[in-house]
Amino acid sequence: MTPGQTSLRGPDETCTTQESIVSTKAIALLLICGVLCFTYGLFTPLPSHPNIMSWYGNTSSQTSMLHPLPGVWISSTNGRLGNQMGAYAALFGLARMNGRKAYLSMNSANNLGAIFQLTLPPLPAGENKDFQNFRLHDWMEESYEHISLMRVHFTGYPNSWTFYDRYRDAIRREFTFRPMIREVADTFLRSVAAKSTSQLPGANITFVGVHVRRGDYVRVMPNVWKGVVADAQYVIEAMNVMRGSYPDSVFVVASDDVKWCRQNINITRGDVYFVADGIPHASPQQDLAVLAACNHTIMTIGTFGFWAGYLAGGDVIYLDKYVLPNSPFLKVFRYEAFYLPYWKGIPADLSPLKNG
């Protein structure tokens, strides 16, 4: 993270004496132990968080990418930025697990390639044919670690850390913003830091990115998925949790409904700033760059907020259990596969649905 906490984140030889035999055996044992420890360190992947391995298989079975198997793998999705990032990350992870060569589809090259410094090469001319479509579930399955197909076009909405979190550092490098986007975000956060320190001289600053997703979800969640979006009380509670953990918190808010945020987020404490005020008409990628440069994250629902928290890398608070138990949404979505196990969830208030 750029601006930060102001922190701007020879075994055949025969011995003639008993002593030399004992000595040789001791040395051999030490050498064997050393080799085993060294080998274990090289080839045994460490889980990035306790219990994480139970979700997405044994990484020790992955094929080396030093000599990738033949084939061409690509992915695409009809979703917006957050979904596109999820599809790219899943492709990246699956290709590494299976030792295959992954490429950027034209759609990914045009959209994500303009925002991030991606390392997957564009699909070569003439190769965009003879693919077998492979629709992924929204979470990782063991069978996905053993895909034998050579020419694969992954589809679906694989929005789950279970596909790629074992390669977390690499994924976060993939989503390095292009300099122009990052510079605008850094300039904005520096201006926020200057205003905050002028009001509270000598104070450190911990940036907390806040993403409030509303838009079409305000209609879709209750009418289609038997769910809710975040209400004002959730945002207030999440901000107070952050203040309790980081008394020097400064909140940077991005949303597709800034008007609602202004009406429902208390700004009288002087610790709340809106991206829209500093970067008028900011694009989604610009909002994401600002949020990703913060120390910690408050998200509501959606893949955009997920990526804000994942790229920022600090504490993340999210809206939990936001659909009814009989929601059809739960047939294609698992909370535990979407949110990382050490993120903090605050249960949603479902009373409007139950009372409606």
PyMOL commands that set and color helices and strands:
alter all, ss='L'
color gray80, all
select helices_A, chain A and resi 18-43+53-56+59-61+81-98+106-114+142-146+161-163+165-174+179-199+217-224+232-245+258-264+275-278+284-292+303-312+328-331+335-338+351-355
alter helices_A, ss='H'
color red, helices_A
select strands_A, chain A and resi 72-75+132-136+151-156+206-212+249-255+272-274+296-299+316-320+344-347
alter strands_A, ss='S'
color yellow, strands_A
deselect
rebuild
show_as cartoon
